[in-house]
């Protein structure tokens, strides 16, 4: 919704699905592609390297860079790579706003690397499933890695998505061989 709002206001906006472990942005926005951010990062610097193509959101002028297929390999080093940094630097001059959708902060480390790129971070906390101590821990981890001038905004979400502690991420732990998220 935030990305579409920027796009509808006239800002040249790109939404990047950087949740390479459980990508959903493309599916939710009807912009799925088989070649996405994951493929670019994995193939960067090889003869198979090519830029992923941003799709146009059917409801606005928003551009969407999907993650591609779900990653079978750990993704933290991919989002912390020179390839990701290069991609962001290449995209910046042509856009007014880049929104990076990330995995949940506490179960996986990827978001800590992604937050380093942000001028502003929106920390979404799910009402009724995120404890106060988890929200404080996530806020502290974000403040630790954000740029000094970056702002952090807290948002309380009342969206219902399953019964797990991390909503649709409730199985993040089992994805990596752990039962507890």
SVG drawing of the C-alpha trace seen along z (x, -y; Angstrom):
<svg xmlns="http://www.w3.org/2000/svg" viewBox="-7 -13 39 42">
<polyline fill="none" stroke="black" stroke-width="0.4" points="0.0,0.0 2.8,-2.4 4.6,-1.8 1.3,-2.2 0.6,-5.4 3.9,-6.9 3.4,-5.8 -0.1,-7.3 1.2,-10.6 3.4,-10.8 6.7,-9.7 8.8,-7.3 8.6,-4.3 10.1,-0.8 9.1,1.9 11.8,4.6 10.8,7.9 14.0,8.6 12.5,11.5 14.3,14.1 13.4,16.8 9.6,16.5 8.8,14.1 5.2,12.9 5.1,9.4 4.9,10.6 2.1,13.0 0.1,10.4 0.5,7.8 0.0,10.1 3.6,9.3 5.3,12.7 8.3,13.5 10.6,16.5 13.7,14.3 14.0,11.9 16.4,10.4 17.6,13.8 18.7,14.8 20.5,11.5 22.4,11.8 23.3,15.4 24.5,14.9 26.2,11.5 29.7,11.5 29.1,14.6 28.4,15.0 24.7,15.6 24.4,12.2 21.5,10.0 19.4,7.3 16.1,8.4 13.1,6.7 10.8,4.7 7.2,5.4 4.5,2.7 1.8,2.9 -1.6,3.3 -3.2,0.8 -0.7,-2.1 2.5,-3.3 4.5,-1.4 7.4,0.7 7.9,4.1 11.1,6.0 10.2,9.5 12.4,11.9 11.9,14.6 11.7,18.2 12.2,19.0 15.8,19.4 17.1,22.9 20.3,21.4 21.0,19.0 20.3,15.4 21.9,13.2 25.2,12.9 23.3,12.2 21.6,9.1 24.8,8.1 26.8,8.4 28.5,6.1 26.0,7.1 23.0,5.8 24.9,2.6 25.6,2.1 22.0,2.7 20.7,0.2 23.3,-2.4 22.2,-1.8 18.5,-2.2 18.7,-5.4 19.2,-8.0 16.1,-7.0 13.7,-6.8 12.3,-9.0 11.5,-6.2 12.7,-2.7 10.8,-0.5 12.5,2.7 10.2,5.4 12.2,7.6 11.7,10.7 10.9,10.4 13.8,9.1 14.0,11.4 13.9,14.9 16.5,14.0 19.4,11.6 18.7,10.4 16.8,7.3 19.7,6.0 21.8,5.9 18.9,4.3 18.3,1.6 21.7,0.2 20.5,-1.1 17.4,-2.9 16.9,-6.6 13.7,-5.5 12.7,-2.2 9.1,-1.2 9.0,1.3 5.7,3.2 4.6,4.9 1.6,7.3 -1.0,6.6 -1.7,9.6 1.2,11.7 4.4,9.6 5.4,9.1 6.6,5.8 10.1,7.3 10.2,8.6 9.2,5.1 11.9,3.5 14.5,6.0 13.7,5.5 13.8,1.7 17.2,1.9 18.6,4.1 17.4,1.7 18.9,-1.4 22.2,0.5 22.5,0.8 20.6,-2.1 22.4,-5.2 22.8,-7.9 20.4,-10.3 17.8,-7.5 14.4,-7.6 12.5,-4.6 8.7,-4.6 6.7,-2.1 3.4,-0.8 1.0,1.4 -0.7,3.9 -3.9,5.5 -3.9,7.6 -4.7,11.2 -2.5,13.8 -2.5,17.2 -2.1,18.2 1.7,18.4 3.8,16.1 5.3,14.4 2.1,14.7 2.9,16.2 6.5,16.5 5.5,18.9 7.4,21.7 10.6,19.7 12.3,21.7 11.3,25.1 12.5,23.7 16.0,23.7 15.6,26.9 14.5,25.3 11.0,25.8 11.0,22.5 10.8,19.2"/>
</svg>
